[in-house]
Amino acid sequence: MGKERLIAFTDAVLAIIMTILVLELKKPSEMTLDAFWALRASFFSYLLSFFWIGSSWITMNRLWEHVKRIN
């Protein structure tokens, strides 16, 4: 397997994980600031997870630049 295929696979897995995170967000009961404030814990956990996975993705892409061969 080539390096590019493995990079594409890991990118796809991370994209799917990030998409599932969005699907798990609850919709506010009404479009008011209070309704969004009531869901602040779930939105905060989403943002924290999104940035953590995104930073992991960036780090992995930087590490892949140093890989020369995959067995």
C-alpha positions in Angstrom: 0.0 0.0 0.0 1.3 3.4 -0.9 1.7 6.3 1.5 -0.9 8.4 -0.3 -3.6 5.7 0.2 -2.9 5.5 3.9 -3.0 9.3 4.2 -6.3 9.4 2.3 -7.7 6.7 4.6 -6.8 8.5 7.8 -8.2 11.7 6.4 -11.5 10.0 5.6 -11.8 8.4 9.0 -11.2 11.8 10.7 -13.7 13.5 8.4 -16.3 10.8 9.3 -15.6 11.3 13.0 -16.0 15.1 12.7 -19.3 14.6 10.8 -20.7 12.3 13.5 -19.8 14.9 16.1 -22.0 17.4 14.3 -24.9 14.9 14.0 -24.9 14.4 17.8 -25.6 18.1 18.5 -29.0 18.8 19.9 -31.2 21.4 18.2 -32.4 24.2 20.5 -36.1 24.1 21.3 -36.6 27.7 20.1 -34.4 30.3 18.4 -33.5 32.4 21.4 -30.3 33.2 23.2 -31.6 31.4 26.3 -32.2 28.2 24.4 -28.7 28.3 23.0 -27.3 29.1 26.5 -29.1 26.0 27.9 -27.1 23.9 25.4 -23.8 25.5 26.1 -22.2 22.4 27.6 -22.9 20.3 24.5 -21.7 23.1 22.2 -18.5 23.5 24.3 -17.8 19.8 24.2 -18.4 19.8 20.4 -15.9 22.7 19.9 -13.3 21.1 22.2 -13.6 17.8 20.4 -13.6 19.4 16.9 -10.4 21.4 17.7 -8.7 18.4 19.3 -9.4 16.2 16.3 -8.4 19.0 13.9 -5.1 19.6 15.7 -4.4 15.8 15.6 -5.2 15.8 11.9 -2.8 18.6 11.3 -0.1 17.0 13.3 -0.5 13.7 11.5 -0.3 15.4 8.1 3.0 17.0 9.2 4.4 13.7 10.4 3.5 12.0 7.1 5.9 14.3 5.3 8.8 12.5 7.0 7.6 9.0 6.1 9.5 7.6 3.2 8.3 4.0 3.0 5.5 1.9 4.5 5.8 -1.9 4.8 
